[in-house]
Amino acid sequence: MKSQDETLEEWCRLLLRAFELEDVDVDINEVLSVAGVAAHSVVRPAAPLTTFIAGLATGLQCAAGQAPDVLAMHSAMDVARTAAKAYAAEEARAATGSPAAGSAGTSAPSGTPGE
């Protein structure tokens, strides 16, 4: 019987091959770490949504020639992790009724459209 790590490695290789991305190196532990931060900082279903959007951002950045694969992936994961932690902090502040730091009772813009 395969371990979870072996299964994930095998699945990752298979999926990369299916998308003709065999030359892409995916840091599975980093992806799972970001998914975990999103799941615990936002809500559980935020994990796949967060990793999908981070992957989309990575692909767009690479396609535009803005960064090589590895750098784009790490950058997207960092942004996703930071956004999830900021969301959790803002939710905690809202739950306690305390204003965001330096906001004098108003929330700072998050940069998210629609907010």
PyMOL commands that set and color helices and strands:
alter all, ss='L'
color gray80, all
select helices_A, chain A and resi 4-18+28-41+46-63+69-96
alter helices_A, ss='H'
color red, helices_A
deselect
rebuild
show_as cartoon
